[in-house]
């Protein structure tokens, strides 16, 4: 009985939750000015040394007085010429986007209005706590970006607006100054879009009658609102022709807008689909082109493509397709026209011809970038979400514990918001959230994340999640890691070696072989200083060889091999000695000569001295004998026989 009651209670709670979800009440979006950029002119005048043009600043204490005025409880923002950039953020608990009400009158390319979306989430499996963010960035000095910006909830009907007066390079103050604008009456009311870049600028209105312009005073069915222009109650002009030429002026010379009020209904602001038998639109993969065909035998249709950064930007340009134009590049078979499409293209198109009038949004995926056929889609529901994102590891496998790898995760701006999330699948098959190191700052490219991932040997898979811009969904893509355990370097052989080389020997090699996971990087020093790079003849996978091309006295040194990886490092020392054989021989002969020469000299002196002594002795003997003989001869003469 209790189990039956529990089942009924659970079923009842489920029904209540579904009912509450169907009739969920939403809060209005929140709008906030988040950042600004100082005008280059103001920066140059105030402080030339610290001039940094187009750098976002979120510190509003640095802003000059009255540079940005937020009035009417945040409904109006007046931006002075001191400001060249403004960032406005809208956030809600549901998907939101910005729209520009004056896009139809803005510059041709609205290049100075940038819109993007993002999402903040604590748990991607539960969108209840998510915050959906729409970012509006205004740039430059063009007053035409003055207008009403609406942050609207997708599929909720909730919206909130802010009107921005953008002074820019004024004067002229009329944002449409110098133009001719066609307008159409609506329900006995005529709105003439004579809005200005500053709310306090006086504007006058005149209309043409009999070839001249006469000024119309306010009151009596004429009202001026600087956010809208002149509003005319046509019931107050029973005797006047509403379908005439009007002109708005300010006090500045030539600051005027010419307006032509046309009869009939305003051109359509929606598209009616028409595809007759024998007509159609398709993608030709061989030509990488979109092809649109009218009825066979009829002239080719007009094909007008507009390519955009993201869906919000496309919506600002959609009005250009109301008037069917043609920028198709090539006519095929007489009744068809084609236009080239490239990877990453996103935009809107209209094909109009005999039997066909269609509007399409064109999505492309990463196709060829991931070695797959490029996909082209004409409907958001047909898109293959996984092909709209790309996950790349910029380091080659195998991967090791404690290694840091670089990873990029990119999503197509046509499909995703910013707000990437990461998770890891571990070897035990559990999945946990992961926060890598992002080294691209707040100026990162929309949709792209470039991160560093520190690996652990238990990691099996890295997963990137990107939020879909207009729903609560997420799309994921993963890459296998299979991280291996790492080990420090070990160098083969003895850690200290000695080599003796002979002087002038050539091409002597010193080797250092290491084993490690991952492979070590090897560097060399000679007596503590880096060796010349031209000595290294091999250095890869932990093995390094240097060559001494000719042995000189300078080759004698202590060479150190250092093997290092993410785990640690180790070293090996090789001491080189140089032996000079020719120098040793000369030295030996020198030593011998140094000993022998003095001995020879002494011997010569002694020999010469001995000879001299002998000669003197012989001389003395001869003299002595001479005297003896002389005496004997005298004696013989003194005593005869």
Rosetta blueprint (number, residue, H / E / L):
1 X L
2 X H
3 X H
4 X H
5 X H
6 X H
7 X H
8 X H
9 X H
10 X H
11 X H
12 X H
13 X H
14 X H
15 X H
16 X H
17 X H
18 X H
19 X H
20 X H
21 X H
22 X H
23 X L
24 X L
25 X L
26 X L
27 X L
28 X L
29 X L
30 X E
31 X E
32 X E
33 X E
34 X E
35 X E
36 X E
37 X E
38 X E
39 X L
40 X H
41 X H
42 X H
43 X H
44 X H
45 X H
46 X H
47 X L
48 X H
49 X H
50 X H
51 X L
52 X L
53 X L
54 X L
55 X L
56 X L
57 X E
58 X L
59 X L
60 X L
61 X L
62 X L
63 X L
64 X L
65 X L
66 X L
67 X L
68 X E
69 X E
70 X E
71 X E
72 X L
73 X L
74 X L
75 X L
76 X E
77 X E
78 X E
79 X E
80 X L
81 X L
82 X L
83 X E
84 X E
85 X E
86 X E
87 X E
88 X E
89 X E
90 X E
91 X E
92 X E
93 X L
94 X L
95 X L
96 X E
97 X E
98 X E
99 X E
100 X E
101 X L
102 X L
103 X H
104 X H
105 X H
106 X L
107 X L
108 X L
109 X L
110 X L
111 X L
112 X L
113 X E
114 X E
115 X E
116 X E
117 X E
118 X E
119 X E
120 X E
121 X L
122 X L
123 X L
124 X L
125 X L
126 X L
127 X H
128 X H
129 X H
130 X L
131 X E
132 X E
133 X E
134 X E
135 X E
136 X E
137 X E
138 X E
139 X E
140 X L
141 X L
142 X L
143 X H
144 X H
145 X H
146 X L
147 X E
148 X E
149 X E
150 X E
151 X E
152 X E
153 X E
154 X L
155 X L
156 X L
157 X L
158 X L
159 X E
160 X E
161 X E
162 X E
163 X E
164 X E
165 X E
166 X E
167 X L
168 X L
169 X L
170 X L
171 X L
172 X L
173 X L
174 X E
175 X L
176 X L
177 X L
178 X L
179 X L
180 X E
181 X E
182 X E
183 X E
184 X E
185 X L
186 X E
187 X L
188 X L
189 X E
190 X E
191 X E
192 X E
193 X L
194 X L
195 X L
196 X E
197 X L
198 X L
199 X L
200 X L
201 X L
202 X L
203 X L
204 X E
205 X E
206 X E
207 X E
208 X E
209 X E
210 X L
211 X L
212 X E
213 X E
214 X E
215 X E
216 X E
217 X L
218 X L
219 X L
220 X L
221 X L
222 X E
223 X E
224 X E
225 X E
226 X L
227 X L
228 X L
229 X E
230 X E
231 X E
232 X E
233 X E
234 X H
235 X H
236 X H
237 X L
238 X L
239 X L
240 X L
241 X L
242 X L
243 X L
244 X L
245 X E
246 X E
247 X E
248 X E
249 X E
250 X L
251 X L
252 X L
253 X L
254 X L
255 X L
256 X E
257 X E
258 X E
259 X E
260 X E
261 X E
262 X E
263 X L
264 X L
265 X L
266 X L
267 X L
268 X L
269 X L
270 X L
271 X L
272 X L
273 X L
274 X E
275 X E
276 X L
277 X L
278 X L
279 X L
280 X E
281 X E
282 X E
283 X E
284 X E
285 X L
286 X L
287 X L
288 X L
289 X E
290 X E
291 X E
292 X E
293 X E
294 X L
295 X L
296 X L
297 X L
298 X L
299 X L
300 X L
301 X L
302 X E
303 X E
304 X E
305 X E
306 X E
307 X E
308 X L
309 X L
310 X L
311 X H
312 X H
313 X H
314 X H
315 X H
316 X H
317 X H
318 X H
319 X H
320 X H
321 X H
322 X L
323 X L
324 X L
325 X L
326 X L
327 X L
328 X L
329 X L
330 X E
331 X E
332 X E
333 X L
334 X L
335 X L
336 X E
337 X E
338 X E
339 X E
340 X E
341 X L
342 X L
343 X L
344 X L
345 X L
346 X E
347 X E
348 X E
349 X E
350 X E
351 X E
352 X E
353 X E
354 X L
355 X L
356 X E
357 X E
358 X E
359 X E
360 X E
361 X E
362 X E
363 X E
364 X E
365 X L
366 X L
367 X H
368 X H
369 X H
370 X H
371 X L
372 X L
373 X L
374 X L
375 X L
376 X E
377 X E
378 X L
379 X L
380 X H
381 X H
382 X H
383 X L
384 X L
385 X H
386 X H
387 X H
388 X H
389 X E
390 X E
391 X E
392 X E
393 X E
394 X L
395 X L
396 X L
397 X L
398 X L
399 X L
400 X E
401 X L
402 X L
403 X L
404 X E
405 X E
406 X E
407 X E
408 X E
409 X E
410 X E
411 X E
412 X L
413 X L
414 X L
415 X L
416 X E
417 X L
418 X E
419 X L
420 X L
421 X E
422 X E
423 X E
424 X E
425 X E
426 X E
427 X L
428 X L
429 X L
430 X L
431 X E
432 X E
433 X E
434 X E
435 X L
436 X L
437 X E
438 X E
439 X L
440 X L
441 X L
442 X L
443 X L
444 X L
445 X L
446 X L
447 X L
448 X E
449 X E
450 X E
451 X E
452 X E
453 X E
454 X E
455 X L
456 X L
457 X L
458 X L
459 X E
460 X E
461 X E
462 X E
463 X E
464 X E
465 X E
466 X E
467 X E
468 X E
469 X L
470 X L
471 X L
472 X L
473 X L
474 X E
475 X E
476 X E
477 X E
478 X E
479 X E
480 X E
481 X L
482 X L
483 X L
484 X E
485 X L
486 X L
487 X E
488 X E
489 X E
490 X E
491 X E
492 X L
493 X L
494 X L
495 X L
496 X E
497 X E
498 X E
499 X E
500 X E
501 X E
502 X E
503 X L
504 X L
505 X L
506 X E
507 X E
508 X E
509 X E
510 X E
511 X E
512 X E
513 X E
514 X E
515 X E
516 X E
517 X E
518 X L
519 X L
520 X L
521 X E
522 X E
523 X E
524 X E
525 X E
526 X E
527 X L
528 X L
529 X E
530 X E
531 X L
532 X L
533 X H
534 X H
535 X H
536 X E
537 X E
538 X E
539 X E
540 X E
541 X L
542 X L
543 X E
544 X E
545 X E
546 X E
547 X E
548 X E
549 X E
550 X E
551 X L
552 X L
553 X H
554 X H
555 X H
556 X L
557 X E
558 X E
559 X E
560 X E
561 X E
562 X E
563 X E
564 X E
565 X L
566 X L
567 X L
568 X L
569 X E
570 X E
571 X E
572 X E
573 X E
574 X E
575 X E
576 X E
577 X E
578 X E
579 X E
580 X L
581 X H
582 X H
583 X H
584 X H
585 X H
586 X H
587 X H
588 X H
589 X H
590 X H
591 X H
592 X H
593 X H
594 X H
595 X H
596 X H
597 X H
598 X H
599 X H
600 X H
601 X H
602 X H
603 X H
604 X H
605 X H
606 X H
607 X H
608 X H
609 X H
610 X H
611 X H
612 X H
613 X H
614 X H
615 X H
616 X H
617 X H
618 X H
619 X H
620 X H
621 X H
622 X H
623 X H
624 X H
625 X H
626 X H
627 X H
628 X H
629 X H
630 X H
631 X H
632 X H
633 X H
634 X H
635 X H
636 X H
637 X H
638 X H
639 X L
640 X L
641 X L
